[in-house]
């Protein structure tokens, strides 16, 4: 998920979502810690392979957002 929910999401009892992976797709919109951790792990492992095989690496800011989500859900 690349952006947090609109408006003041904390008043709607929503957690931040920017940087998270969801269960199904981005429209689902709910951050899932297990999916985020697995997605982050895959991206870090794929970053070790040549870009000709796996494509461009994720931006570091996106990785930091994922770590932020995981830590905030503890």
PyMOL Python script that loads the backbone (N, CA, C, O; Angstrom):
from pymol import cmd

cmd.read_pdbstr("""\
ATOM      1  N   UNK A   1       0.866  -1.165   0.000  1.00  0.00           N
ATOM      2  CA  UNK A   1       0.000   0.000   0.000  1.00  0.00           C
ATOM      3  C   UNK A   1       0.909   1.222   0.000  1.00  0.00           C
ATOM      4  O   UNK A   1       1.825   1.318   0.816  1.00  0.00           O
ATOM      5  N   UNK A   2       0.660   2.146  -0.903  1.00  0.00           N
ATOM      6  CA  UNK A   2       1.570   3.284  -1.072  1.00  0.00           C
ATOM      7  C   UNK A   2       1.141   4.548  -0.340  1.00  0.00           C
ATOM      8  O   UNK A   2       1.939   5.474  -0.193  1.00  0.00           O
ATOM      9  N   UNK A   3      -0.118   4.603   0.123  1.00  0.00           N
ATOM     10  CA  UNK A   3      -0.587   5.772   0.873  1.00  0.00           C
ATOM     11  C   UNK A   3      -1.469   5.303   2.033  1.00  0.00           C
ATOM     12  O   UNK A   3      -2.067   4.228   1.983  1.00  0.00           O
ATOM     13  N   UNK A   4      -1.535   6.131   3.076  1.00  0.00           N
ATOM     14  CA  UNK A   4      -2.419   5.846   4.199  1.00  0.00           C
ATOM     15  C   UNK A   4      -3.865   6.109   3.798  1.00  0.00           C
ATOM     16  O   UNK A   4      -4.107   6.790   2.802  1.00  0.00           O
ATOM     17  N   UNK A   5      -4.826   5.589   4.545  1.00  0.00           N
ATOM     18  CA  UNK A   5      -6.234   5.893   4.251  1.00  0.00           C
ATOM     19  C   UNK A   5      -6.475   7.405   4.303  1.00  0.00           C
ATOM     20  O   UNK A   5      -5.782   8.131   5.016  1.00  0.00           O
ATOM     21  N   UNK A   6      -7.449   7.855   3.551  1.00  0.00           N
ATOM     22  CA  UNK A   6      -7.726   9.294   3.495  1.00  0.00           C
ATOM     23  C   UNK A   6      -8.351   9.778   4.799  1.00  0.00           C
ATOM     24  O   UNK A   6      -8.794   8.982   5.627  1.00  0.00           O
ATOM     25  N   UNK A   7      -8.376  11.078   4.961  1.00  0.00           N
ATOM     26  CA  UNK A   7      -8.905  11.739   6.152  1.00  0.00           C
ATOM     27  C   UNK A   7      -8.092  11.339   7.383  1.00  0.00           C
ATOM     28  O   UNK A   7      -6.944  10.912   7.265  1.00  0.00           O
ATOM     29  N   UNK A   8      -8.687  11.477   8.540  1.00  0.00           N
ATOM     30  CA  UNK A   8      -8.011  11.124   9.782  1.00  0.00           C
ATOM     31  C   UNK A   8      -8.333   9.671  10.106  1.00  0.00           C
ATOM     32  O   UNK A   8      -9.323   9.378  10.777  1.00  0.00           O
ATOM     33  N   UNK A   9      -7.483   8.761   9.622  1.00  0.00           N
ATOM     34  CA  UNK A   9      -7.779   7.337   9.740  1.00  0.00           C
ATOM     35  C   UNK A   9      -7.759   6.851  11.183  1.00  0.00           C
ATOM     36  O   UNK A   9      -8.386   5.836  11.485  1.00  0.00           O
ATOM     37  N   UNK A  10      -7.063   7.538  12.083  1.00  0.00           N
ATOM     38  CA  UNK A  10      -7.047   7.082  13.472  1.00  0.00           C
ATOM     39  C   UNK A  10      -8.405   7.302  14.145  1.00  0.00           C
ATOM     40  O   UNK A  10      -8.768   6.559  15.057  1.00  0.00           O
ATOM     41  N   UNK A  11      -9.159   8.317  13.702  1.00  0.00           N
ATOM     42  CA  UNK A  11     -10.501   8.518  14.246  1.00  0.00           C
ATOM     43  C   UNK A  11     -11.471   7.429  13.792  1.00  0.00           C
ATOM     44  O   UNK A  11     -12.487   7.185  14.443  1.00  0.00           O
ATOM     45  N   UNK A  12     -11.158   6.782  12.683  1.00  0.00           N
ATOM     46  CA  UNK A  12     -12.004   5.700  12.173  1.00  0.00           C
ATOM     47  C   UNK A  12     -11.509   4.337  12.654  1.00  0.00           C
ATOM     48  O   UNK A  12     -11.908   3.301  12.122  1.00  0.00           O
ATOM     49  N   UNK A  13     -10.625   4.347  13.678  1.00  0.00           N
ATOM     50  CA  UNK A  13     -10.058   3.128  14.252  1.00  0.00           C
ATOM     51  C   UNK A  13      -9.296   2.305  13.220  1.00  0.00           C
ATOM     52  O   UNK A  13      -9.313   1.074  13.241  1.00  0.00           O
ATOM     53  N   UNK A  14      -8.630   3.017  12.319  1.00  0.00           N
ATOM     54  CA  UNK A  14      -7.781   2.363  11.323  1.00  0.00           C
ATOM     55  C   UNK A  14      -6.330   2.575  11.713  1.00  0.00           C
ATOM     56  O   UNK A  14      -5.989   3.574  12.346  1.00  0.00           O
ATOM     57  N   UNK A  15      -5.495   1.653  11.343  1.00  0.00           N
ATOM     58  CA  UNK A  15      -4.066   1.750  11.582  1.00  0.00           C
ATOM     59  C   UNK A  15      -3.414   2.276  10.311  1.00  0.00           C
ATOM     60  O   UNK A  15      -3.997   2.187   9.230  1.00  0.00           O
ATOM     61  N   UNK A  16      -2.211   2.823  10.434  1.00  0.00           N
ATOM     62  CA  UNK A  16      -1.523   3.283   9.222  1.00  0.00           C
ATOM     63  C   UNK A  16      -1.331   2.115   8.275  1.00  0.00           C
ATOM     64  O   UNK A  16      -1.153   0.978   8.711  1.00  0.00           O
ATOM     65  N   UNK A  17      -1.365   2.387   7.004  1.00  0.00           N
ATOM     66  CA  UNK A  17      -1.290   1.319   6.008  1.00  0.00           C
ATOM     67  C   UNK A  17      -0.132   1.513   5.030  1.00  0.00           C
ATOM     68  O   UNK A  17       0.250   0.570   4.338  1.00  0.00           O
ATOM     69  N   UNK A  18       0.425   2.704   4.964  1.00  0.00           N
ATOM     70  CA  UNK A  18       1.496   2.977   4.002  1.00  0.00           C
ATOM     71  C   UNK A  18       2.695   2.081   4.287  1.00  0.00           C
ATOM     72  O   UNK A  18       3.250   2.091   5.386  1.00  0.00           O
ATOM     73  N   UNK A  19       3.082   1.311   3.283  1.00  0.00           N
ATOM     74  CA  UNK A  19       4.209   0.400   3.405  1.00  0.00           C
ATOM     75  C   UNK A  19       3.814  -1.029   3.703  1.00  0.00           C
ATOM     76  O   UNK A  19       4.674  -1.908   3.767  1.00  0.00           O
ATOM     77  N   UNK A  20       2.532  -1.278   3.887  1.00  0.00           N
ATOM     78  CA  UNK A  20       2.099  -2.628   4.260  1.00  0.00           C
ATOM     79  C   UNK A  20       1.711  -3.446   3.030  1.00  0.00           C
ATOM     80  O   UNK A  20       1.489  -2.917   1.942  1.00  0.00           O
ATOM     81  N   UNK A  21       1.639  -4.748   3.249  1.00  0.00           N
ATOM     82  CA  UNK A  21       1.062  -5.665   2.276  1.00  0.00           C
ATOM     83  C   UNK A  21      -0.267  -6.121   2.866  1.00  0.00           C
ATOM     84  O   UNK A  21      -0.393  -6.285   4.079  1.00  0.00           O
ATOM     85  N   UNK A  22      -1.245  -6.321   2.009  1.00  0.00           N
ATOM     86  CA  UNK A  22      -2.568  -6.740   2.469  1.00  0.00           C
ATOM     87  C   UNK A  22      -2.804  -8.209   2.120  1.00  0.00           C
ATOM     88  O   UNK A  22      -1.974  -8.836   1.463  1.00  0.00           O
ATOM     89  N   UNK A  23      -3.925  -8.746   2.559  1.00  0.00           N
ATOM     90  CA  UNK A  23      -4.229 -10.153   2.281  1.00  0.00           C
ATOM     91  C   UNK A  23      -4.483 -10.417   0.809  1.00  0.00           C
ATOM     92  O   UNK A  23      -4.043 -11.438   0.281  1.00  0.00           O
ATOM     93  N   UNK A  24      -5.184  -9.515   0.135  1.00  0.00           N
ATOM     94  CA  UNK A  24      -5.549  -9.799  -1.250  1.00  0.00           C
ATOM     95  C   UNK A  24      -4.962  -8.782  -2.220  1.00  0.00           C
ATOM     96  O   UNK A  24      -4.080  -9.121  -3.009  1.00  0.00           O
ATOM     97  N   UNK A  25      -5.436  -7.548  -2.174  1.00  0.00           N
ATOM     98  CA  UNK A  25      -4.938  -6.518  -3.074  1.00  0.00           C
ATOM     99  C   UNK A  25      -4.966  -5.168  -2.361  1.00  0.00           C
ATOM    100  O   UNK A  25      -5.423  -5.066  -1.223  1.00  0.00           O
ATOM    101  N   UNK A  26      -4.481  -4.146  -3.034  1.00  0.00           N
ATOM    102  CA  UNK A  26      -4.381  -2.822  -2.428  1.00  0.00           C
ATOM    103  C   UNK A  26      -5.752  -2.261  -2.063  1.00  0.00           C
ATOM    104  O   UNK A  26      -5.866  -1.495  -1.107  1.00  0.00           O
ATOM    105  N   UNK A  27      -6.783  -2.626  -2.800  1.00  0.00           N
ATOM    106  CA  UNK A  27      -8.126  -2.137  -2.484  1.00  0.00           C
ATOM    107  C   UNK A  27      -8.620  -2.656  -1.139  1.00  0.00           C
ATOM    108  O   UNK A  27      -9.475  -2.037  -0.506  1.00  0.00           O
ATOM    109  N   UNK A  28      -8.083  -3.787  -0.707  1.00  0.00           N
ATOM    110  CA  UNK A  28      -8.430  -4.334   0.614  1.00  0.00           C
ATOM    111  C   UNK A  28      -8.077  -3.306   1.675  1.00  0.00           C
ATOM    112  O   UNK A  28      -8.899  -3.009   2.542  1.00  0.00           O
ATOM    113  N   UNK A  29      -6.865  -2.757   1.623  1.00  0.00           N
ATOM    114  CA  UNK A  29      -6.464  -1.613   2.431  1.00  0.00           C
ATOM    115  C   UNK A  29      -6.114  -1.843   3.879  1.00  0.00           C
ATOM    116  O   UNK A  29      -5.647  -0.913   4.536  1.00  0.00           O
ATOM    117  N   UNK A  30      -6.316  -3.037   4.416  1.00  0.00           N
ATOM    118  CA  UNK A  30      -5.991  -3.290   5.817  1.00  0.00           C
ATOM    119  C   UNK A  30      -4.594  -3.885   5.908  1.00  0.00           C
ATOM    120  O   UNK A  30      -4.276  -4.869   5.241  1.00  0.00           O
ATOM    121  N   UNK A  31      -3.766  -3.268   6.749  1.00  0.00           N
ATOM    122  CA  UNK A  31      -2.395  -3.743   6.918  1.00  0.00           C
ATOM    123  C   UNK A  31      -2.397  -5.080   7.644  1.00  0.00           C
ATOM    124  O   UNK A  31      -3.106  -5.249   8.636  1.00  0.00           O
ATOM    125  N   UNK A  32      -1.601  -6.036   7.152  1.00  0.00           N
ATOM    126  CA  UNK A  32      -1.471  -7.347   7.774  1.00  0.00           C
ATOM    127  C   UNK A  32       0.013  -7.555   8.072  1.00  0.00           C
ATOM    128  O   UNK A  32       0.840  -7.549   7.160  1.00  0.00           O
ATOM    129  N   UNK A  33       0.345  -7.736   9.341  1.00  0.00           N
ATOM    130  CA  UNK A  33       1.749  -7.813   9.735  1.00  0.00           C
ATOM    131  C   UNK A  33       2.458  -9.010   9.111  1.00  0.00           C
ATOM    132  O   UNK A  33       3.596  -8.879   8.661  1.00  0.00           O
ATOM    133  N   UNK A  34       1.808 -10.176   9.076  1.00  0.00           N
ATOM    134  CA  UNK A  34       2.453 -11.364   8.496  1.00  0.00           C
ATOM    135  C   UNK A  34       2.732 -11.183   7.016  1.00  0.00           C
ATOM    136  O   UNK A  34       3.814 -11.521   6.536  1.00  0.00           O
ATOM    137  N   UNK A  35       1.754 -10.647   6.289  1.00  0.00           N
ATOM    138  CA  UNK A  35       1.935 -10.419   4.848  1.00  0.00           C
ATOM    139  C   UNK A  35       3.022  -9.379   4.607  1.00  0.00           C
ATOM    140  O   UNK A  35       3.820  -9.518   3.680  1.00  0.00           O
ATOM    141  N   UNK A  36       3.059  -8.350   5.429  1.00  0.00           N
ATOM    142  CA  UNK A  36       4.073  -7.308   5.282  1.00  0.00           C
ATOM    143  C   UNK A  36       5.462  -7.870   5.544  1.00  0.00           C
ATOM    144  O   UNK A  36       6.404  -7.573   4.809  1.00  0.00           O
ATOM    145  N   UNK A  37       5.593  -8.680   6.588  1.00  0.00           N
ATOM    146  CA  UNK A  37       6.897  -9.268   6.913  1.00  0.00           C
ATOM    147  C   UNK A  37       7.368 -10.207   5.807  1.00  0.00           C
ATOM    148  O   UNK A  37       8.539 -10.173   5.430  1.00  0.00           O
ATOM    149  N   UNK A  38       6.481 -11.038   5.286  1.00  0.00           N
ATOM    150  CA  UNK A  38       6.849 -11.959   4.208  1.00  0.00           C
ATOM    151  C   UNK A  38       7.187 -11.204   2.922  1.00  0.00           C
ATOM    152  O   UNK A  38       8.138 -11.552   2.223  1.00  0.00           O
ATOM    153  N   UNK A  39       6.405 -10.173   2.618  1.00  0.00           N
ATOM    154  CA  UNK A  39       6.688  -9.364   1.430  1.00  0.00           C
ATOM    155  C   UNK A  39       8.017  -8.654   1.528  1.00  0.00           C
ATOM    156  O   UNK A  39       8.773  -8.597   0.558  1.00  0.00           O
ATOM    157  N   UNK A  40       8.305  -8.108   2.702  1.00  0.00           N
ATOM    158  CA  UNK A  40       9.580  -7.428   2.920  1.00  0.00           C
ATOM    159  C   UNK A  40      10.738  -8.413   2.794  1.00  0.00           C
ATOM    160  O   UNK A  40      11.759  -8.103   2.180  1.00  0.00           O
ATOM    161  N   UNK A  41      10.578  -9.592   3.373  1.00  0.00           N
ATOM    162  CA  UNK A  41      11.625 -10.613   3.289  1.00  0.00           C
ATOM    163  C   UNK A  41      11.894 -11.002   1.838  1.00  0.00           C
ATOM    164  O   UNK A  41      13.049 -11.139   1.434  1.00  0.00           O
ATOM    165  N   UNK A  42      10.843 -11.179   1.064  1.00  0.00           N
ATOM    166  CA  UNK A  42      11.005 -11.526  -0.357  1.00  0.00           C
ATOM    167  C   UNK A  42      11.723 -10.422  -1.124  1.00  0.00           C
ATOM    168  O   UNK A  42      12.608 -10.697  -1.934  1.00  0.00           O
ATOM    169  N   UNK A  43      11.341  -9.171  -0.868  1.00  0.00           N
ATOM    170  CA  UNK A  43      11.974  -8.052  -1.573  1.00  0.00           C
ATOM    171  C   UNK A  43      13.451  -7.945  -1.230  1.00  0.00           C
ATOM    172  O   UNK A  43      14.271  -7.645  -2.097  1.00  0.00           O
ATOM    173  N   UNK A  44      13.793  -8.189   0.031  1.00  0.00           N
ATOM    174  CA  UNK A  44      15.202  -8.152   0.423  1.00  0.00           C
ATOM    175  C   UNK A  44      15.984  -9.285  -0.221  1.00  0.00           C
ATOM    176  O   UNK A  44      17.116  -9.083  -0.660  1.00  0.00           O
ATOM    177  N   UNK A  45      15.397 -10.470  -0.283  1.00  0.00           N
ATOM    178  CA  UNK A  45      16.081 -11.590  -0.934  1.00  0.00           C
ATOM    179  C   UNK A  45      16.208 -11.378  -2.444  1.00  0.00           C
ATOM    180  O   UNK A  45      17.247 -11.682  -3.029  1.00  0.00           O
ATOM    181  N   UNK A  46      15.155 -10.858  -3.072  1.00  0.00           N
ATOM    182  CA  UNK A  46      15.205 -10.611  -4.517  1.00  0.00           C
ATOM    183  C   UNK A  46      16.193  -9.499  -4.871  1.00  0.00           C
ATOM    184  O   UNK A  46      16.710  -9.463  -5.988  1.00  0.00           O
ATOM    185  N   UNK A  47      16.457  -8.593  -3.928  1.00  0.00           N
ATOM    186  CA  UNK A  47      17.404  -7.510  -4.207  1.00  0.00           C
ATOM    187  C   UNK A  47      18.833  -8.035  -4.354  1.00  0.00           C
ATOM    188  O   UNK A  47      19.706  -7.324  -4.852  1.00  0.00           O
ATOM    189  N   UNK A  48      19.076  -9.273  -3.924  1.00  0.00           N
ATOM    190  CA  UNK A  48      20.399  -9.875  -4.061  1.00  0.00           C
ATOM    191  C   UNK A  48      20.642 -10.435  -5.457  1.00  0.00           C
ATOM    192  O   UNK A  48      21.784 -10.698  -5.835  1.00  0.00           O
ATOM    193  N   UNK A  49      19.560 -10.619  -6.227  1.00  0.00           N
ATOM    194  CA  UNK A  49      19.675 -11.181  -7.578  1.00  0.00           C
ATOM    195  C   UNK A  49      19.884 -10.072  -8.608  1.00  0.00           C
ATOM    196  O   UNK A  49      19.548  -8.917  -8.346  1.00  0.00           O
ATOM    197  N   UNK A  50      20.432 -10.405  -9.768  1.00  0.00           N
ATOM    198  CA  UNK A  50      20.639  -9.391 -10.812  1.00  0.00           C
ATOM    199  C   UNK A  50      19.315  -8.779 -11.284  1.00  0.00           C
ATOM    200  O   UNK A  50      18.301  -9.470 -11.375  1.00  0.00           O
ATOM    201  N   UNK A  51      19.337  -7.497 -11.577  1.00  0.00           N
ATOM    202  CA  UNK A  51      18.113  -6.804 -12.002  1.00  0.00           C
ATOM    203  C   UNK A  51      17.611  -7.304 -13.354  1.00  0.00           C
ATOM    204  O   UNK A  51      16.438  -7.110 -13.673  1.00  0.00           O
ATOM    205  N   UNK A  52      18.466  -7.943 -14.160  1.00  0.00           N
ATOM    206  CA  UNK A  52      18.020  -8.508 -15.427  1.00  0.00           C
ATOM    207  C   UNK A  52      17.036  -9.653 -15.192  1.00  0.00           C
ATOM    208  O   UNK A  52      16.202  -9.940 -16.051  1.00  0.00           O
ATOM    209  N   UNK A  53      17.127 -10.301 -14.047  1.00  0.00           N
ATOM    210  CA  UNK A  53      16.252 -11.427 -13.740  1.00  0.00           C
ATOM    211  C   UNK A  53      14.982 -10.968 -13.032  1.00  0.00           C
ATOM    212  O   UNK A  53      13.885 -11.399 -13.387  1.00  0.00           O
ATOM    213  N   UNK A  54      15.122 -10.093 -12.029  1.00  0.00           N
ATOM    214  CA  UNK A  54      13.982  -9.741 -11.173  1.00  0.00           C
ATOM    215  C   UNK A  54      13.438  -8.335 -11.401  1.00  0.00           C
ATOM    216  O   UNK A  54      12.395  -7.987 -10.848  1.00  0.00           O
ATOM    217  N   UNK A  55      14.107  -7.534 -12.189  1.00  0.00           N
ATOM    218  CA  UNK A  55      13.639  -6.168 -12.422  1.00  0.00           C
ATOM    219  C   UNK A  55      14.244  -5.192 -11.432  1.00  0.00           C
ATOM    220  O   UNK A  55      15.173  -5.529 -10.698  1.00  0.00           O
ATOM    221  N   UNK A  56      13.715  -3.988 -11.418  1.00  0.00           N
ATOM    222  CA  UNK A  56      14.260  -2.937 -10.564  1.00  0.00           C
ATOM    223  C   UNK A  56      13.989  -3.223  -9.099  1.00  0.00           C
ATOM    224  O   UNK A  56      12.983  -3.836  -8.739  1.00  0.00           O
ATOM    225  N   UNK A  57      14.915  -2.762  -8.257  1.00  0.00           N
ATOM    226  CA  UNK A  57      14.736  -2.911  -6.817  1.00  0.00           C
ATOM    227  C   UNK A  57      13.725  -1.898  -6.302  1.00  0.00           C
ATOM    228  O   UNK A  57      13.474  -0.872  -6.934  1.00  0.00           O
ATOM    229  N   UNK A  58      13.156  -2.202  -5.155  1.00  0.00           N
ATOM    230  CA  UNK A  58      12.243  -1.256  -4.511  1.00  0.00           C
ATOM    231  C   UNK A  58      13.039  -0.062  -4.000  1.00  0.00           C
ATOM    232  O   UNK A  58      14.230  -0.168  -3.708  1.00  0.00           O
ATOM    233  N   UNK A  59      12.368   1.059  -3.899  1.00  0.00           N
ATOM    234  CA  UNK A  59      12.996   2.242  -3.322  1.00  0.00           C
ATOM    235  C   UNK A  59      13.235   1.988  -1.831  1.00  0.00           C
ATOM    236  O   UNK A  59      12.397   1.371  -1.174  1.00  0.00           O
ATOM    237  N   UNK A  60      14.363   2.453  -1.288  1.00  0.00           N
ATOM    238  CA  UNK A  60      14.618   2.268   0.148  1.00  0.00           C
ATOM    239  C   UNK A  60      13.511   2.841   1.032  1.00  0.00           C
ATOM    240  O   UNK A  60      13.222   2.297   2.097  1.00  0.00           O
ATOM    241  N   UNK A  61      12.895   3.937   0.594  1.00  0.00           N
ATOM    242  CA  UNK A  61      11.829   4.530   1.410  1.00  0.00           C
ATOM    243  C   UNK A  61      10.647   3.573   1.548  1.00  0.00           C
ATOM    244  O   UNK A  61       9.978   3.571   2.582  1.00  0.00           O
ATOM    245  N   UNK A  62      10.378   2.762   0.525  1.00  0.00           N
ATOM    246  CA  UNK A  62       9.290   1.785   0.607  1.00  0.00           C
ATOM    247  C   UNK A  62       9.642   0.667   1.598  1.00  0.00           C
ATOM    248  O   UNK A  62       8.774   0.172   2.318  1.00  0.00           O
ATOM    249  N   UNK A  63      10.907   0.279   1.625  1.00  0.00           N
ATOM    250  CA  UNK A  63      11.338  -0.725   2.594  1.00  0.00           C
ATOM    251  C   UNK A  63      11.231  -0.171   4.012  1.00  0.00           C
ATOM    252  O   UNK A  63      10.805  -0.877   4.926  1.00  0.00           O
ATOM    253  N   UNK A  64      11.617   1.093   4.198  1.00  0.00           N
ATOM    254  CA  UNK A  64      11.515   1.725   5.515  1.00  0.00           C
ATOM    255  C   UNK A  64      10.059   1.812   5.965  1.00  0.00           C
ATOM    256  O   UNK A  64       9.758   1.611   7.142  1.00  0.00           O
ATOM    257  N   UNK A  65       9.151   2.111   5.027  1.00  0.00           N
ATOM    258  CA  UNK A  65       7.721   2.164   5.365  1.00  0.00           C
ATOM    259  C   UNK A  65       7.219   0.807   5.833  1.00  0.00           C
ATOM    260  O   UNK A  65       6.419   0.729   6.766  1.00  0.00           O
ATOM    261  N   UNK A  66       7.684  -0.265   5.192  1.00  0.00           N
ATOM    262  CA  UNK A  66       7.272  -1.614   5.592  1.00  0.00           C
ATOM    263  C   UNK A  66       7.783  -1.939   6.995  1.00  0.00           C
ATOM    264  O   UNK A  66       7.052  -2.504   7.809  1.00  0.00           O
ATOM    265  N   UNK A  67       9.027  -1.583   7.274  1.00  0.00           N
ATOM    266  CA  UNK A  67       9.574  -1.803   8.614  1.00  0.00           C
ATOM    267  C   UNK A  67       8.791  -0.995   9.636  1.00  0.00           C
ATOM    268  O   UNK A  67       8.520  -1.484  10.733  1.00  0.00           O
ATOM    269  N   UNK A  68       8.422   0.235   9.292  1.00  0.00           N
ATOM    270  CA  UNK A  68       7.653   1.082  10.190  1.00  0.00           C
ATOM    271  C   UNK A  68       6.308   0.442  10.528  1.00  0.00           C
ATOM    272  O   UNK A  68       5.880   0.473  11.682  1.00  0.00           O
ATOM    273  N   UNK A  69       5.647  -0.131   9.537  1.00  0.00           N
ATOM    274  CA  UNK A  69       4.356  -0.786   9.764  1.00  0.00           C
ATOM    275  C   UNK A  69       4.525  -1.971  10.709  1.00  0.00           C
ATOM    276  O   UNK A  69       3.752  -2.139  11.652  1.00  0.00           O
ATOM    277  N   UNK A  70       5.542  -2.788  10.448  1.00  0.00           N
ATOM    278  CA  UNK A  70       5.766  -3.982  11.283  1.00  0.00           C
ATOM    279  C   UNK A  70       6.024  -3.565  12.732  1.00  0.00           C
ATOM    280  O   UNK A  70       5.456  -4.143  13.658  1.00  0.00           O
ATOM    281  N   UNK A  71       6.877  -2.567  12.924  1.00  0.00           N
ATOM    282  CA  UNK A  71       7.190  -2.133  14.283  1.00  0.00           C
ATOM    283  C   UNK A  71       5.984  -1.489  14.966  1.00  0.00           C
ATOM    284  O   UNK A  71       5.808  -1.630  16.177  1.00  0.00           O
ATOM    285  N   UNK A  72       5.165  -0.793  14.208  1.00  0.00           N
ATOM    286  CA  UNK A  72       4.006  -0.126  14.816  1.00  0.00           C
ATOM    287  C   UNK A  72       2.907  -1.121  15.197  1.00  0.00           C
ATOM    288  O   UNK A  72       2.062  -0.813  16.038  1.00  0.00           O
ATOM    289  N   UNK A  73       2.911  -2.301  14.591  1.00  0.00           N
ATOM    290  CA  UNK A  73       1.895  -3.309  14.912  1.00  0.00           C
ATOM    291  C   UNK A  73       2.313  -4.221  16.063  1.00  0.00           C
ATOM    292  O   UNK A  73       1.564  -5.126  16.432  1.00  0.00           O
ATOM    293  N   UNK A  74       3.485  -4.000  16.629  1.00  0.00           N
ATOM    294  CA  UNK A  74       3.931  -4.840  17.749  1.00  0.00           C
ATOM    295  C   UNK A  74       3.077  -4.634  18.965  1.00  0.00           C
ATOM    296  O   UNK A  74       3.312  -5.261  19.998  1.00  0.00           O
TER     297      UNK A  74
END
""", "prot")
cmd.dss("prot")
cmd.show_as("cartoon", "prot")
cmd.util.cbc("prot")
cmd.orient("prot")
